[in-house]
Amino acid sequence: MTNYGRMFAAEKLSTWSTYAEENVLHGLMNPSEHFLVGGDARWAYTRYESGTVKQEKFWRMQTDFELALHAVDTWIQLAFGTKPAGPYDDSRQHRKLINRGYSARIDLFDEHTLVRIGRFLPKFGLMTADHTIYTRMAADMGPENEQLQFELTMQNDQNELSLSAMSDKHSRSDDTQPKKGFNFYISHMFRQRSRLSLGMFQAETSPPNVSRKTTGTVVSGIIIFNEKLFSLVEITRVNDVIKSSDLKSESDAAALFANLNYEIFKGFFPFVRYELWNRDFSDPKSRLTRHGAGITWYPRPHFQTEVRVLVTNSNDSGSRPKLSTDLILHYYL
């Protein structure tokens, strides 16, 4: 986080805060414009019921640590962390600290043009930290999708245009393959704080026997209705083509995410949510929907809590609605 981001968390986002509490380690480290330190940890509890089946688990989802050096118009950033864990993963396999990303950035023309190279997440829609929403899952934009990129961004107070070329030569785990491709992102701010964005991406993998080409578009918006009420919307469309020596398969998918939030008091946001994911238009059983409500609360700088209750429905024959309760605990340095 930059010093501006920390100040915003204390003054605009958190319910309570004391002097300098938003700084690293609750104010033990003075803010610096040249050396930035950050990190965060997430824990999750989930419980779901489907018919007579009930399961629950509490686990550490992710831990990250970041360093950044800033001199004149240049930024150098390093990110380390554990491999993100799901509710049914073996936690012992997610303890090792690995390099999660790095980048070098140069800000040109009074920060209107940014040039960045390194391994980082492609710009995609809302860039929400919740990688479990259907729109991110449909596009395979999870927390392990950092790519080696060269990115050029042009921006002003209202508009942003970003182009990046992706070229990963080595896979980082057994379940991912080297990728190459491009990413395009454009956004416009209107009515002072609302934002609308459009993105396009293409990624190709070419293992020895099977190749895969994924092409997608995403439209997203942050719509501010008034000082208390706002909405987050994201729509993703993805085409996936897999080829081998004797087989070719193609699927079209689409996903929708819509969240309506209302700030009852500073830092306390109840919300209602609706999601849809048609995983393959050619298969009527592949459609998923999820809806429900929850509360996000930022009690003090460094802390975030979210509770949500969601009902998931599947078109698959014989499946029953699944009621899930989730608790997310997030702490950042």
Helices and strands as residue ranges (DSSP letters): H 3-8, I 9-13, H 24-27, E 35-50, E 53-71, E 74-82, G 91-94, E 97-108, E 113-120, H 134-138, E 147-155, E 159-167, E 180-190, E 194-205, E 210-224, E 229-244, E 248-262, E 268-278, G 284-286, E 287-297, E 303-314, E 322-332
